Amino acid sequence: MPLLQIVLVLIVVGVLLWLVNAYIPMQGTIKSILNAVVVICTVLWLLNVFGLFTSFSHIRVGHG
């Protein structure tokens, strides 16, 4: 995956998270949980992209 595509994905995720935090009213604890989940998923995705978390790529959802 090209570096430019990774940077674009990170920018899109950041902007979407900012929009949700800024414009969707929700309880503070739910917002914190949502932020943590997005950050954890993003870090896991980055580790997988750079090959540092290879066991993540073996997970299959559904029949395959």
C-alpha positions as CSV (number, residue, x, y, z in Angstrom):
1,M,0.0,0.0,0.0
2,P,1.5,3.3,-1.0
3,L,2.4,5.8,1.7
4,L,0.2,8.5,0.2
5,Q,-2.9,6.2,0.5
6,I,-2.1,5.4,4.2
7,V,-1.8,9.1,4.9
8,L,-5.1,9.8,3.1
9,V,-6.8,7.1,5.1
10,L,-5.5,8.5,8.4
11,I,-6.7,12.0,7.4
12,V,-10.2,10.7,6.5
13,V,-10.4,8.7,9.8
14,G,-9.3,11.8,11.8
15,V,-11.7,14.1,10.1
16,L,-14.6,11.7,10.5
17,L,-13.8,11.2,14.2
18,W,-13.5,15.0,14.6
19,L,-16.9,15.5,12.9
20,V,-18.6,12.9,15.1
21,N,-17.0,14.5,18.3
22,A,-17.9,18.0,17.3
23,Y,-21.4,17.7,15.8
24,I,-23.1,14.5,17.2
25,P,-24.3,15.0,20.8
26,M,-23.5,12.1,23.0
27,Q,-22.6,11.3,26.5
28,G,-18.9,11.9,27.4
29,T,-18.2,8.3,28.3
30,I,-19.7,7.0,25.1
31,K,-17.6,9.5,23.2
32,S,-14.4,8.4,25.0
33,I,-15.2,4.7,24.3
34,L,-15.8,5.5,20.6
35,N,-12.5,7.5,20.4
36,A,-10.6,4.6,22.0
37,V,-12.1,2.0,19.7
38,V,-11.3,4.1,16.6
39,V,-7.7,4.7,17.8
40,I,-7.1,1.0,18.7
41,C,-8.5,-0.1,15.3
42,T,-6.4,2.4,13.5
43,V,-3.2,1.4,15.3
44,L,-4.0,-2.3,14.6
45,W,-4.6,-1.5,10.9
46,L,-1.3,0.4,10.7
47,L,0.6,-2.5,12.4
48,N,-1.0,-4.9,9.9
49,V,-0.1,-2.7,6.9
50,F,3.5,-2.4,8.0
51,G,3.7,-6.2,8.7
52,L,4.3,-5.9,12.4
53,F,1.0,-7.6,13.4
54,T,0.7,-10.5,10.9
55,S,-1.7,-12.6,13.0
56,F,-4.4,-10.0,12.3
57,S,-4.4,-10.9,8.6
58,H,-5.4,-14.5,9.3
59,I,-8.8,-13.5,10.8
60,R,-11.6,-14.4,8.5
61,V,-15.2,-13.2,8.8
62,G,-17.8,-15.4,7.2
63,H,-17.2,-18.2,4.7
64,G,-14.1,-17.8,2.7
